[in-house]
C-alpha cells in the first residue's frame, strides 16, 4: 500500500494555518503532515509538491519528519517547488520532477523594525538561515555550500533537466523514454508493480550516480 502526502499551497506555521483555512486558501503545516505520516504507518510514501513556499521553520520541521519516516519517501514535484518547498523536496529518495515543473531557490527574507543594531542582528540571522537551507541542498546534490549560497543570492530557477544535471532530482517524469522515466512511471499496460518500479529506479540511481563539481 502506498500512502500520499500533498504539499500544496503556502507552507504555514501550525498557528497560522488556521488563518489560511478560514480564508479558504490552500496551505499545509507541520502538524497536518505529521498526522498523515502517523496514518501512513510506515508504508511507502509519495509526497506530491506544488507550492510557492512559505515559513522556513515549518518547512524545516516537515523536512525533518520526512527524513525520519520509517518507510520509503518518493517526492514528486508536479508544479512548483519554490523557496521553502524546495527544502521539503530534498527529503525524498528518490526525488522525481515533471518535465513541466520548476524548482526555485533563493535567500530567506523577513520584515524587521528597529535601530541599526537590530538590523545588523537580523541580517546575521538571515545569513545563518540561508546556510541552514543550503545544507539541505548540499546533502542532496553534493554541490559546495559556497556555490549553493551564490545560486540562492541570484534566485535560481531550475527546469527538470537542469535540476537533474545538478543533482537536485533523480529522475524526470513524462519527458522522454529515458530509463528513469520508464522506471518511475510504468505504462498502464505494464505488469511491473509500483514497488518494483521504484526498486528499478533506485537501481538506476546507483548505476548512474554522478558527481557535481561546480
N, C-alpha and C positions, 0 to 999 in steps of 0.2 A: 504494500500500500504506500502511495506517495502522497504526502501532505503538501499543502501550498500556503505560502505567506505572501501577501501583497504589500509592497512598499509603494504606495500610490499617494500622490498629492504632497502637501507640506509635511516635513518631519518636525513634529512639535514635541515640546516637553509634556510630561504627564499632566501638569496643571493647566497648560494652555490648550491641550487637546479638546477639552470640553467647549472652549470658545469656538473652535472651528466646527465642531459637531453642531453646536447651537445655530451657527450661521449657515449650516448646510454645505460647508466646504470640505472637500476631500482632504484627509490628513491621516497621519499614523503617528503613534507614540510608543515608547518602550514597553509600557505595561500591556498594550494590546499585542505586541509581538511576543512578549514573554508568555502571555496566556495562550497564544496559538502554538508556541513551542511546547508548552506543557501538554496541550491537547494532542499534539503530534506523537508524543511518547516515544521518541527515538526513531520513528520511521523516516525513510528518506524524504528529504525536503526540497521543494522548489521554491525559490524566492524570486518573485517577479517584480521588477523595478521600473517605474515610470514616475520620477519625482524631480522637482526643481531644487530639492534640498531643504534646509531649514536649520534647526537648532543643532549645533555641533556636538553638544554633550549628550543630547538624546540620540544622535546618530552613533556616537561612541558606545553608548550603552547597548544599542541594538547590535552593533558590530561585535561587541564582546560576547553577547549572548549567542549569536550565531556561531562564533568561533568555538564556544564551549558546548555547543549542541552535540549530543551523543551520536546522532545519525549523520548521514552524508548531507551536504548542503550544496545544491546546484543553484547558482544565481543566473537568471535570465533577464538581461536588460532589453526591454521591449520598446522603449521610447526614449526617455532621458534619464540619465543618472548624473545629475549635476550637483556640484558643491557637496553638501553633507551626504547626499545619496550615493555619490561616488565612493565615499568611505565605506558605507554599508556593502556596496557591491564587492569590495575587496575581501569580504568574508567567505566568498564562495570558493568551492573547489569541486568542479570547475566553475569558471565564470564564462557564460555564453552571451552573445550580443547580436541582436537583429542587425542585418545589413543596413537597415534604415535608421538605426538608433544613434545616439550621441552620448559621449561622456564629457563632462566639463569639470576641470579642477581649477580652483583659484584660492586666493587668500581669505582668511577669516576676516569678518568685519563686525563692527559693533557701533553703538551710539554711546558717547560719553559726554560728561559735563563736569567742569571744574577748572582749576588753575593749571599752570604748566606742569606742576608735579604730578597731578592726576593724569594728564595727557601722556606724559613720559612713561608713567607706570602702565597705563592702558596699552600703549604701543608695545611695551615689553611683553605684556600678557598675550597680545595678538601674535607676536613673533613666536612665543612658546606654543601657542595653539597651532600655528602653521607647521611647526616642526612635528607636533604630535600627529597631525593629519598626514604629513609627508611620510611618517614612519609606516603607516598602513599601506601606502602606495609602494614604499620600498620593500616591505615584506612580500608583496605580490610580484613586483616587477624586477627587483634587484637593481634598479636604477639608483645611482648615488643620490643621497639626500640633497646635496647642493644643486644638482640638476633638477630634481623634483621641485625644490623651492623656487628655482628660476622659472620653471613651467607654470607654477602657481602664480608668480608675480605677473606673468603675461596673460593670465586667464586662458588656459589652453583648452581648446575643443578638439575632441578626437572622434573620428568616424570609426566604424567597426574594423576596417582593415588596418588603420594606423594604431588603434588600441591593441590589436593582436600583435602587430610588429613590435610594439614597445613592451608587451607582456602584461598589460592591464587586463586582458581577457585571454581565454584559452581557445575559444572557437567562435566562428561566425555563423549565425543562423540564417538560413534561407538564401544565402548569397550566391552559392555555386554548388557544384557537385563535389566539393572538396571532401576529403576523408573525415575531417572534423564535423562538417555539417551533416554528412550521412550518418555518422556515429551518434550524433546528438539528436537527430530527427529522422528516424527510420520512417519510410513511407507507410501509408495506411495499409498497404498490402504486404508489408514486411512481417516475417514470422519472429523477428527479434523483439524480445520484451524490452520494456523501458529500462529495467535494471541492467540487462545485458548491453543495451545501447550505451548506458552510462559507463559500464566497465570498458567497453570498446574505446570510448573517448579517453578514459583515464590511461589506457594502454598507449594510445596515440600520443598523449601528452608526455608520457615517459620516454617514448621513442623519439619525439621531436622537440624535446626541451631545448630552448635556445637561450643564449645569454645576451644581455643588452649592455653595451659599454658606451654610454653617452653621457 
